[in-house]
Amino acid sequence: MRSAALWGAWAAISLTGMAAQAQLAPFEVVGDAIPKPLTDTPGDPARGRAIVADRQKGLCLLCHTGPIPEQRFQGDIAPDLAGAGSRWSVEQLRMRIVDGTRLNPATPMPSYYRVEGLNRVAPAFRGAPILDAQQVEDVVAFLATLRDPPSQTGKP
């Protein structure tokens, strides 16, 4: 009886995971970018900033420093998020959030919109991306706003 209950629980988790996998929006990688948004709704920079600053959801500031002064103890092992919108296009930012391992297989950055081929994923989180499609677009919209200030030298 106990094994039947365990099998039933495993089946429920597996089916939940398969449902989550089926809900991933399809996307096409072109070079180092994902040209088309994952949703029809444009990303919201304010919601994206909240995700980046959230130490429970995005965990971005664990590794990155960013222009989010209210968050203390920001990381310094990954690129500074300030100026991200100047360094990468929206399409390139989307690729880095969705699955940076396609660009650098050794990156420590999590694949925020990938569910297959991952290691050491807690059973409760298997089959579901870290961020949903709209949250990815929100984070991309926020990062795109982080532009380097214009040069003070007067040169273009």
N, C-alpha and C positions, 0 to 999 in steps of 0.2 A: 504494500500500500504506500509506503514511504517513497519508494522509487517511482511509483506512478505520479505522486504529488510533485516530486522533483522534476520528472519529465514534463509534466503539465506546466510548471513554472518556467522551465527552459523553453518550451514551445511558445509560451506567451511572450517571453522576452525576444525570442528569435523572430516571431511574427511581427512584433512591434518594430524590431530592427529592419525587417524587410519592408514594412510599410514606410518607414522613414527613408530608406534607400530609394524607394519608388517615387518619393516626393522631391528628390533633388532635381533642380532645373537643369536641363541639358545645356552644355556650353561647348564652344569650340575654341581650342588654343591655336593661335596663329603666332608663330615665333615665340616671343617672350611675353605674350599678352592674351587676354580674353577680350576681343573687340566689342562684343554685345553684352549689355547688362543682363543679369540673371532674372530680373523682374521687369514688369511694365511700369512700375512705380519708381520714379527717380529717388535716388538716395537722399536722405536728410542729414546734413552735416551735424546738426545738434544731436540727433539720436546717435550718429556715429561717434561723436566726441564722448557721449555718455558710455558707450560700449568700450571705447579705448581706455577711458578712465576707470572703468569698473573692474575691481580686483577679483570679482567672482566670475564675470562673464568673459571679457576679452583677454584679461591678464596681460595686455600689451606692455604695460609699464613695469612688468616684472623684468623684462629684458631691455626695453627701449626707454629713452628719455623723450619727453614730449612737452610741448607748450601747454601744460596743464598744471599751473602753479599750485593749485589746491591739493594736489597729490604729492605727498612727500615720499622719499625713498624710491626714486625711479631708477630703472636699470641702466647699465652702461656697457652691456655686452653686445648690443645690436645697434644698428644705425639710429641716430637721433631722428625722431619723427619730424622735427622742425625742418621745413624745406622739402618734405617728401613730395609735395605737389609740383615742385620745380625739378626734382630729380627724375621723376617717373610720370608717364602719362596716366590718365585714368585707367586705360586698358591694361597697362603694366601693373598698376597698383592692384587692380582686380585679380590678376594672375597671382601676385604675391600673397594675397589674402586667401584666395581659393585653395591654392596648393603650390607653395613655394618649392616643394621638393622636385617639381618638374624642371625648375631652373637650377637648383642646387640640391642634389640628393642627400648631402650631408648637413643641410641646414637644421639648426635646432628649432626653428620656428614651426609651430604646429600648422597642419593643413586645416584651415578653418571650415572648408566646405568639401570634405572628402570623408568617405565612410569605409572604403575598402583598402586592404593592404596596409593597415595600420598595426603597430605593435603596442603592447602594454596598455590597452584600452579597458577601463573598468567595465564590468558587465552591464552596469546600468546605463552606460553611454555608448555601447556598441550599436552600430547601425544608424546613428544620428550624427549629423555634423555639429561642430561646436557652435557655429552661427548658421542661421537660416539664410536663404537667398536675400531677403530684404535687409537683414542685418549686415551682410557682406556689402551690399550697395550703400548702406548708410555709412559704414566705416570708410569705404572708398571715397564717398562724397566728402567726408571730413578730412581725410588725408589730402585730397586734392586741393583743399583750401589752404593748406600749409605751404605757402609760397615763400621763397627767399625774398628779402626786401630788395628793391631795385639798387643797382650799384650807385654808390655815392661819388664815384669818380667822374660822372658826367658822360662816361662812355657807354654806348649801347651794349 
